[in-house]
Amino acid sequence: DHRPTYYDVALYVGSYTLYYIAQTHAVRNVTGVWAYPFIDDITRAAGVVGRNAFFMVLTAIVIGLGACGKVLLDVLNPHHAL
């Protein structure tokens, strides 16, 4: 029984999230339109730095949710917790 470690969570969830954000940027570069219109609002309000900060916070939140999932696995099955 291999349980994910917090490193696994950060690596795999973080990598997928960064890949998804990269795809979002690729769509923007090809079409000239963000897939999520609120990204334009963030960019207008806070500039490129603010938009990048938004993506960094979003990535941290998603990794945090992945860590919560690991905690839940460990609580539900403590005999196999790492």
Buried (B, 14 or more C-beta within 10 A) or exposed (E): EEEBEEEBBBBEBBEEBEEEBEEBBEBBEEEEEBEEEEBEEBBEEEEEEEBBEBBEEEBEEBBEEBBEEBEEBBEEEEEEEE
